[in-house]
């Protein structure tokens, strides 16, 4: 973890949009924390109300561990400077962006959102960015990569403090770009506020995460806001949108109305980036996309859409054609995503963390087609790692 220069509490108060500073004092903040057990001396502790616990209840413990100030939604009877805000989650994200010196102004961030296909599309974009010499990091459900080093992950989209810290670590490690999964939890819980996306990919939308969002319309809206609402610098990202998906078509229409930079993709006939001359066999896939002849090593029709999304995003990023093709063809597989297991058995085994009915059906159809009905599919419980 890199070291960071202390920042004045008043500076963070301004960045977080605090309405007042209760018990003001000339304090220098050396870290941020939302978990009282992870507070370090000199930290600003953010009291985040949650579904199961309220961070305000742990403020005293945070102060005992060395926190020098609190960020609160309600004033507490504690002898410490308190930044009072109407929304602690929003303020936490804005404070994190400022504390870590606005890392995504330097880091080229490409996000992928949708119900299915996020992980594979992010892996493809990571490979394409690497082929283009843009020194990428990777952040998603399966793993993160910082400076080429693989690390385990606990959430698809980390909490805002953790996320901005990771972005700064990427820069400190020499990375210049990042391919990341942007989950609906990350949007709904404001973890992505402060992240400046250069380009966003929308893969599809089907039933999932209704425990958080309640309705499909609210779930769609959490995705939509990433594209339609300006970031902290007042800009919207360019967008690659799958118009083969009904929600993607709806999003594309809305983005056109806003005048945004958009490139559509998918298996729909009117997509800007489609799969021409598509050939799918049990052993090979080939097609032309945006004038490029590609032969992905990934299997399955649904992976054709993932490749098309990566091509569309790469076009928006201005990546050279040869790097796009090399990047796509370098990806031989993604852990737990339609992953073959070959131990010499006389039948095919595929592992896929299909976590929605639509994903499961797609995997079964493709598995039967590719293996002529002789397939055994092993499914695990997967999907986003995010929880409220």
Secondary structure as GFF3:
##gff-version 3
##sequence-region A 1 388
A	DSSP	beta_strand	7	8	.	.	.	ID=ss1
A	DSSP	alpha_helix	9	16	.	.	.	ID=ss2
A	DSSP	beta_strand	20	22	.	.	.	ID=ss3
A	DSSP	beta_strand	28	29	.	.	.	ID=ss4
A	DSSP	beta_strand	31	33	.	.	.	ID=ss5
A	DSSP	three_ten_helix	36	38	.	.	.	ID=ss6
A	DSSP	beta_strand	43	46	.	.	.	ID=ss7
A	DSSP	three_ten_helix	55	58	.	.	.	ID=ss8
A	DSSP	alpha_helix	59	64	.	.	.	ID=ss9
A	DSSP	beta_strand	69	72	.	.	.	ID=ss10
A	DSSP	beta_strand	81	84	.	.	.	ID=ss11
A	DSSP	alpha_helix	88	99	.	.	.	ID=ss12
A	DSSP	three_ten_helix	103	105	.	.	.	ID=ss13
A	DSSP	beta_strand	108	113	.	.	.	ID=ss14
A	DSSP	alpha_helix	118	131	.	.	.	ID=ss15
A	DSSP	beta_strand	136	139	.	.	.	ID=ss16
A	DSSP	beta_strand	144	146	.	.	.	ID=ss17
A	DSSP	beta_strand	149	151	.	.	.	ID=ss18
A	DSSP	alpha_helix	160	172	.	.	.	ID=ss19
A	DSSP	beta_strand	177	181	.	.	.	ID=ss20
A	DSSP	alpha_helix	184	188	.	.	.	ID=ss21
A	DSSP	beta_strand	197	202	.	.	.	ID=ss22
A	DSSP	alpha_helix	210	213	.	.	.	ID=ss23
A	DSSP	alpha_helix	216	228	.	.	.	ID=ss24
A	DSSP	beta_strand	238	242	.	.	.	ID=ss25
A	DSSP	alpha_helix	246	258	.	.	.	ID=ss26
A	DSSP	beta_strand	262	265	.	.	.	ID=ss27
A	DSSP	beta_strand	276	280	.	.	.	ID=ss28
A	DSSP	beta_strand	285	289	.	.	.	ID=ss29
A	DSSP	beta_strand	292	294	.	.	.	ID=ss30
A	DSSP	alpha_helix	301	316	.	.	.	ID=ss31
A	DSSP	alpha_helix	321	330	.	.	.	ID=ss32
A	DSSP	beta_strand	339	341	.	.	.	ID=ss33
A	DSSP	beta_strand	348	352	.	.	.	ID=ss34
A	DSSP	alpha_helix	357	371	.	.	.	ID=ss35
A	DSSP	beta_strand	375	379	.	.	.	ID=ss36
###
